[in-house]
Amino acid sequence: MASSRQPDPAHMTEAGAPGGAAVPEQIQLGVNRMMRFPTARSLAAVACAVGIALGSLAPATAHAQAPARQISGQLANKTQYSLHVPERWNGTLVLNADLPGIMGGRDNSLYDALHRLGYATGGKARDVTGWDIREGSSDLVQLKALFTDRFGKPRHTIVTGRSLGGLVARDAAETYPDEFDGFIPACGGGAGLIAMWNQRLDIAFVAKTLLANASEPIELAGAKSYEETTRALKTVVERALASPLGRARLALIAAIGQISGWPAGLADPPPSSDFDTRLRTIAEAIAGVSILRAGAELPAGGSYSWNVGVDYRALFEAADEQTRAMANELYKRAGAALAADLETLAAAPRVQADAVAVAWARSSGALTGRLKKPTLVLFTGTDPRASISEFLAYEKTVEEAGSASWLRQMGVYRSGHCVFTDIEHITAIELVAEAIRTGRWPDTSARAMNERAGTLIERLGAGVGEAKFAAFPDAPAFPRRFNAYTPLPPGAIR
């Protein structure tokens, strides 16, 4: 769920050198951290021209005509895939880790623009591997091998992925660093599979405990289907919106679950005093919190979510100031005691995870943070499915693994799930391609990213959207960080 801490275009981070000046070795992360990119190791690879001549790795030029050759089919596990190669290939392959519709519909304009810049592209569907993150990243290795067999070995391969594909791209970065040269995970997944679903459990748990009647069928974890749960959650949040106490409790859930009140499609966050807009947005996010849980638990053979030992008072107190202030004000207006509801949560029966499912999730989606190749993470200002704090959790995990110099994270000033424009994707790809080619990060400040995007728009013409890269202020820490090495709390599993 998204933190209500908002991106601030007036505080865009500026670092490095503008224009074509020399880029210093130290540059700034999009989340305001100074990191150092290793310069002793060259990232350049020797081209292997097999079946098709490889182009230069100089910065790409948009060609007026670039018809793409295409092949499609199924991988060994029946996952559908598609591969495209433009007439003037620049030697770099961009693989999408999660491409609904297989190169159709959503990304037609994006891939057309990449082909005009000389990039080969490929993608795979998610319907077979689903939430089996490790199998999804294994598919990418097969996909690259198919590409090499048909078109020749790419000089460099960049893996991208949005939403579930962002988890797959992160896993590929850790598991197959020798197969790929750069990674662009986007949207959620930064906290890892277990932590993100624990946060969603917290939201559903508080909603069930404080908003639902005993007869309303809200399953928290381990169910075969969550369709009734989703309908019930929608009912209880709509009912809550209609009463002063219900509105106060929605604000409490938002604080604990780091849910933003910035609606998708609204250009700027609503004023802090606009409780109506914020609460409607929060209610919608709560209603959808369990929609995908059945699919996420299926490959694990059970639930890997728990809340044993969780202190919900501490989670509330650690929330962002704006949401806490809204909750306190609404409880005051309702004539109710927030402290009493926190005591109710403390006394409510807890949920345990299945040991076999937790073991599975540790090896397929719980992150180690070990990076060996340039990784640029993209995220939106707020996202109904992923809080900004997820990206701080990822940064912390990567830092602890000693890999921070390989990581850059950049936000865009926009609300919604994976609502990036084509030019924002293309700018990220061009930046990672340069990092691979030169062995050091270019300037990744918001100013430099927007300038780079502007240059690309001039080359590509209309139709690729606008770029709204922005640095972000500090956000609350992710409430229950859990990576591949985090010890289980006592009593968490059964």
Buried (B, 14 or more C-beta within 10 A) or exposed (E): BBBBBBBBBEEBBEBBEEEEEEBEEEBBBBBBBEBEBEEEEEBEBEBEEEEBEBBEBEBBEBBEEBEBBEBEEEBEEEBBBBBBBBEBBBBBBBBBBBBBEBBEEEBEBBBBBBBBBBBBBBBBBBEBBBBBBBBBBBBBBBBBEBBBEBBBBBBBBBBBBBBBBBBBBBBBBBBBBEBBBBBBBBBBBBBBBBBBBBBBBBBBBBBBBBBBEEEBEBBBBBBEEBEBBBEBBBBBBBBBBEEBBBBBBBBBBBBBBBBBBBBBEBEEBBEBEEBEBBBBBBBBBBBBBBBBBBEBBEBBEBBBBBBBEBEBBEBBEBBBEBBBBBBBBBBEEBEBEBEEBBEEBEEBEEBBBBBEBBBBBBEBBBBBBBBBBBBBBBBBBBBBBBBBBBBBBBBBBBBBBEBBBBBBBBBBBBBBBBBBBBBBBBBBBBBBBBBBBBBBBBBBBBBBBBBBBEEBBEBBEEEBBBBBBBBBEEBBEBBBBBBBEBEBBEEBBE
